[in-house]
Amino acid sequence: MLETGDEAEMLAGFTSSDVGPEAKEYNLLRADEEYRNGNVEHSIYYQVKAQFQSTDLRYLTESAELENQRPTAEELIKSATKLEKKDYKSKKFLQNIIKYLQQMEQEKQPKKPINEIPEYLDFLDDVQDPTEGLTRISEKCNSLPQEWCVLQLCKSFNPATTYSVFNEIIASDGAIYLTLLRHCRSSQLGPICLKISNENTANLFREYSTLVERFRRVVTVDPLNMKGKEAKQKYWEELNGFDTFQQKLLADFRDIISPYSFLFFGKRYDCTVVQKQIKATYTRVDDFCLLNQWGTHQRVLLSQAASHANRLEIADLKLICYELSSNENEIQSAYELLKGLASDWAEVEERQPLASRRFPIILVVDERLDHLHWEQLVTVQEFSRVKSLHCLWRLFQNHKSNIKHGYYTTNIKRGMCVINPDADLVNSGRRLRSFFEYWLSQWQHLFETVPNEEVMVKQALQADCFVYAGHGSGLQYVNGRIICRARVRSVVFLFGCDSTRMLGTGLYSALYGAHDYYHGALCPSIVGTLMPALDGNMDTVSVTILSRWLAPGDNKVIPWTHIDRVPWLKNGIIKGKDETTPTMNDQPNYHLGSLCSILSLVQQGKVEPNIYNCCIYVCRGLPAWNLAVEKLPL
Amino acid sequence: MDQILNKENTGINLPANPIKNGVPTNSVLKKPLGNLDNVMHQTPGITPFKSTSLKLEGSIAKLSLRKAPKQNVVSRDREEVRYKTNSCFLGAYVLNCEYRVVNLFNYTDFPNEKCLKNCSKPVTETWSENQEGYEGLLDQLYLDLRTLENNLENRCLPPLDFTDLPYIYNTENMEPAEPEYLLNLYPPLPNLEGIDVLF
């Protein structure tokens, strides 16, 4: 039977690439093809599309409302055709089904159906043309806060692992597409895309895929067998060996990205002096590009390098110029331009210290690149990760009334913490309990107690802030579906091994982490880990972050920087280092309002010096600012 | 109070929080502009609008034909960062932590078997459990199909009568008309009766 005209038009709107994890493979393949054919803008469209799958709609709290749009039994009967009516009268099975549905509908309260699906769930839903899609992508990116730079990181298509398990996919070779969806000149120029690929990426991906397992093998020891001195010495030697391995791996990672690491600098804090210098910088860049006939791609890259020239070493400036042009004269001219602007910016920063601060960068990270330590490329920069541009757009749409100068502003007064619910982390539980009772005495505490789902959804996730410290991400205590169908208002900290690491559920399926459930419930910001870590070091990092970002319940407490660390680490005892210990009343500038800036201090190794203890903490969602401890300096 | 400098600030005397405590220094004379003009004059052989210098709008930055000299780094120390960090805000920020390496081996909760299983357990899909509506019906169908049929028949439900319900759609037009295929193997012969043929 041939379809009628209306049905044919309806069916033409669906393509197989929109359904399931195969959609990602298809879109990545198209992104590769378009890039090879020189259609970079079309490639950007397919990259953005690849980051979002229709199955992600399940994790959104709006999906609960969509499920109520099922047709009722009466509607089914009204829409029956003559033939179906004839079948109904002679088929007892169909009659029983309709009766059952009627019975179900009578027992529960009918809800008002929602006629419209929110537009931001999938803003590329009805777009098939890449040119139109890129126009819409640019519209969304230009509607985001002007303080943000949005970088998308996407791994290229690899036919060898199309139907493989996750460990094989992340270990496979591939190029990295670095797309500037929103950059320093987005008001005039559109998105640009770079493809980073060299002979070292294969080795990098292969070694990175073994990183977690290596660490787990080193730290998984039986304490009963570790009484002797030689056993402990062997343990420390293996741990130091892992530290060396990871430092080498990060150095290789930096080397691969190094010509383009300058793209990971965010915009400078805005003030009159900075605006003036930015205008002068862009004028000189535009004059240079007009003179040398450089296009949009090179103009954006040169503008970004010129805006942060004083942060770059001379060798890096030369690398950038080599990447921008193959003409010797142009290379030399561009280098002289950047050197001159570096002096200008250094002068501006001396005059106005605010110019040395930068707004956060939003990293749209492919699930296949999420295990890489992107924050380590520029550790002095504030970063926040999101899973897709769709996720970022949805969070922004729901929270934009609270977003000021690129930060999601919150006022944290009271929170709730769930610490060591299994009661089997004796040392960690002791340390954290003493901290929370000392520093956040006004909070609601749950120590050594397994929370039930009602307490989690109705109390913990409705507080200003929620902190979980224990095994994993805490999803073993509360069903993820209950979280993402609710509404999370807290800024969430998940201090556990792999708390926000993305994991697979089977063959080439989409990867999910705990943060997907929280983001589905519109949680603005989540701090978690990418790898496991030792509890003593994680406790040090967690209490440093929390004490810097959250105001204490009592201003008579000792600042955490003046606590004697050894008694606290070993026995959970909090006391000052010496007799002249100050209190928080004597420390008016102790706190930092920006959560991502505190994470930057962690990434720099200022809290824990070992790389395996400091590079694993990431912020996911919107960059958060706690107005209760510091006002926005702008 | 004394500032305790950490390793990254060794030898550099910087305020703990430049934004709040620092006083803006007096501005110095700006360097003269016009570097671009000087570069133009000093660069030999530069000729605008030559064909070799022309590049199309929207050109893609290719891999550089000339390989840039790579830095040979045999080993990289933790403190050897690539970018100038000591003079920007977050790089210069001092946490006031005098860090001493504490041997926490005897105070570490090492992972056990339960921890290893929980931490790396994939996120399980729970979408097919306890959903309402059709899923409840399907559950009962799987359990006992005959019991369902028998039980539903005995329930008192309002009678279903199609004739009283209005149509949502115009179902008459939705039914496709059956096409009539005429099988004419021989085309009609031309009518030659009215034609006078002169032989």
Interface residues (C-beta under 8 A of the other chain):
Chain A: M1 L2 T4 G38 V40 R58 R70 E74 E75 I77 K78 S79 A80 T81 K82 L83 K85 K92 F93 Q95 N96 I97 I98 K99 Y100 L101 Q102 Q103 M104 K108 L194 R216 V219 T220 V221 D222 P223 M226 K232 Y235 W236 Q247 K248 A251 R254 D255 S258 P259 S261 R284 D287 F288 L291 N292 Q293 W294 G295 T296 H297 Q298 L301 N310 R311 L312 E313 A315 D316 K318 L319 Y322 E323 L324 S326 N327 N329 Q332 S333 E336 L337 G340 S343 D344 E347 E349 E350 R351 Q352 P353 L354 S356 R357 R358 V378 T379 V380 Q381 E382 D422 D424 L425 V426 N427 S428 H471 G472 L475 Q476 N479 G480 R481 G496 C497 D498 L503 G504 T505 G506 Y512 G513 A514 D516 P532 L534 D535 G536 N537 T544 T561 H562 R565 V566 L569 K570 P582 N589 S597 S600 L601 Q604 G605 K606 V607 P609 I611 P633
Chain B: M1 N6 E8 A16 N17 P18 I19 K20 N21 G22 P24 T25 S27 V28 K30 K31 N35 L36 V39 T43 G45 I46 P48 S53 L54 K55 L56 E57 G58 S59 I60 A61 K62 S64 L65 R66 A68 K70 Q71 V73 R76 R78 V81 R82 Y83 K84 T85 S87 C88 F89 L90 G91 Y93 L95 N96 C97 Y99 R100 V102 L104 F105 Y107 T108 D109 F110 P111 N112 K114 C115 L116 N118 C119 S120 K121 P122 V123 T124 E125 T126 W127 E132 G133 Y134 G136 L137 L148 E149 L152 E153 R155 L157 P158 L160 F162 L165 P166 Y167 I168 Y169 T171 M174 E175 P176
